[in-house]
Amino acid sequence: MLGLLQRVKNAAVNVEGKCVGKIDQGILLLLGIEKADTEVTADKLIDKILAYRMFADENNKMNSSVQQILGGVLIVSQFTLAADTNKGLRPSFSSAAPPAQAEALYNYFVARMQSKHLTVATGIFGADMQVSLVNDGPVTFMLNVQ
């Protein structure tokens, strides 16, 4: 399971001109789900994201997690993260989970994140989404758990 984390001042997702999810300070998570991913994989990634120290402490060091700063998490499904870009000029999505599997695991991921963290917003799985953000830093990390 792939998670692209961006530390943000704020972020929002719009679908058909309507805001469907937004947060203030926190993490914009672009979530890529691969064929081999399971609920166990999802739980590992959630725990890592919530504890990942990517926010400044009182000494301006990256020592605080999103939970410690009481920040938001905006989850956006992003199947293109699972693309194989090693050959040619067109990405292959052979390692990406099929839509039904990915949607079920995405829904599980969101529900588990909501049960563990206070402020969680989402996009809409499979929708054409417009994502806006103010990346803070910029600070961006790619997490890959198996």
N, C-alpha and C positions, 0 to 999 in steps of 0.2 A: 504494500500500500504506500502510495506516494503522497506526501503533503508538502506543498510549497507554502511556507509561512512568510507573511510580510507584516512587519511591525507598522501599524498605521496610527495616524492621528484620528482618522475616521475613514469609513468605507461604506458603500451602499451598492445594492443590486437592484436594477430596474428590469422589468419584463413588460413589454408593450406599453412603455411610457409610465408605468406605475412602480413605485418603490415597494419591493417585496421583502427587503431585509436591509437593516443598517445598524452600524455600531459607531460609537465614538472610539476613544483610545482602546487599542487591543490588537488582535491578530486577524488578518484576512487569510483564510486557509483555502487554498485551491487543492481539492482532493481528487487524486487519481486512483482508480481501483483496477487492479489487475486480476487475471483469471485465478491465480493461486490464493488470493486474499480470502480471509475468513473473518468471523466475529472475533476470534482470538487476535488476529492481526489488527483489526480495528481497535480493540481494547488497548493493545500495546501502543498504537499511535496516539490515541486519546491521552493516555497517561503521560506519554512523552511530551506532547504539545502543552498540556496543562502545567507541567513542571519545567519546561524549557526556559532557561534563563536568558531572555533576550531584551529585557527592559532595564533601564538604569536604576541603580539604587541611590542612596543619599550621597555616595561618593562618585557618582556618574560612571559606575562600572556596570557591565551587563551581568547583574547578579539576581535580578528579580523575574519571576514568572508572571504570566497573565493572571493567574489566581492571586498572587501577592499584590498586584496593583489593582485588582478588581476590574480588570479590563474585559472587553467584549471579545467574542469569537464569531466571525462571520464565515460560514461554511458554504463554499461554492463547488459544485461538482465540475470536474475538469478532466474529461477522458483523454484529452490530448497529451496530458502528462505521461501517459503510458505508451506514447509513441516510440517506436524504434526508428531512430534517425541516422543509424550508422551507415546505411547504403543508399545511394541514389539521391534524388532530389524530391522524393515524395515520401512522407512518413508512412510507416506501416503500423497498424493498430492491432496486430495479431496477439499481442500480450495483454491488451485491454480486456476487461471482463465484458461479456455480452450484456446488453442493456438490462434485461430482467434481473440478472445476478447483481449487476452494479447498483441498480436502483434499490434492491432489497438491502444490500450491504450499506448503501448510503443512508437509507432510512434508519437502519440499526445504529449507524455511526452517530447520526444526529440525535436520536433518542438517548443514547448513552452519554453523549456530550452534554445534553440538556440535564441529565440526571446528576452530573458531576460538577457542572459550572453554572453560575447564576445567569450570565448574560450571553445568550446564544441566538444568532439570527442565521437565516439561510437564504439561498437562492431557490430556484425551482429546478429539480432534476430534469435534464433533457430540454429545458427551455432555451430559447435564444436570449441570453442575458447580456446586459450592459453593466459592467462593473466599474465603479469609480472609487478612487482611493487617494489619500494623501499618505504616501509611504514615509515613515518617520525614520530618517537616518541618511540614506535609505538602509534598511536592515531587512535582508531576505535570506531565508535558509530553506534548503531542500532536505526533508526527512524521508527516509526510505526504511520501512520496517517490514520484516518478513516473518 
